[in-house]
Amino acid sequence: MVELNSGEVGVVIAQNLVRRLQPRVMVVHDAQGNPLHPHKMLDLMKDPLAGPNKPYRIVHALGYDKVKISPRELFL
């Protein structure tokens, strides 16, 4: 689980072995903490934009106990 510079929360779903801070991320909560359906997929290696001239970046990792999410929600 990671927090992005947009305030959104995501789950890292694939590593980037060359640039470790630019993995693929599935965004599961918006900046207000509301669940996103459908989930938004981001490949940080491709520099998707969170705003004008503002690429998405990981701010920090989150513990699983910090975000209320069910594993079933991610894979069903």
Secondary structure, 3 states (H helix, E strand, C coil): CEEECCCCEEEEEECCCCCCCCCEEEEEECCCCCEEEEEEEEEHHHCCEEECCEECCEEEECCHHHCCCCHHHHHC
